[in-house]
Amino acid sequence: MKKGVNYLGEFELIVMLAILRLGPDAYGMRIWEEIEARTGRKSLIAAVYAALERLERKKYVSSWFGDPTPERGGRAKRYFKIENPGYAALERTTSMFISMWPADAPVSLIGGS
């Protein structure tokens, strides 16, 4: 790992990919649901929000509040989007994983077969 280069941790990577998949519908509960649906991994909603706060402190994501909704008792949803430094972190991290993949490794491993 190059000194001073930051890579995303596993859960941060999963959260960022969920935001990327959800696009304009990326808010806390949907991100949590997307992670559970896609990975089968059970996690606490609090863990998702903790990761989102870390990513926001790093300037990898930004957030804003939508309009209050009646189904949420008048509370507003907090939406998230990936910022340019976040896209760079995604690229660094995925490139690092790809560079670790052995050229002679069976491709079928990717599909889980």
Secondary structure, 3 states (H helix, E strand, C coil): CCCCCCCCCHHHHHHHHHHHHHHHHCEHHHHHHHHHHHHCCCCCHHHHHHHHHHHHHCCCEEEEEEEECHHHCCCEEEEEEECHHHHHHHHHHHHHHHHHCCCCCCCHHHHCC
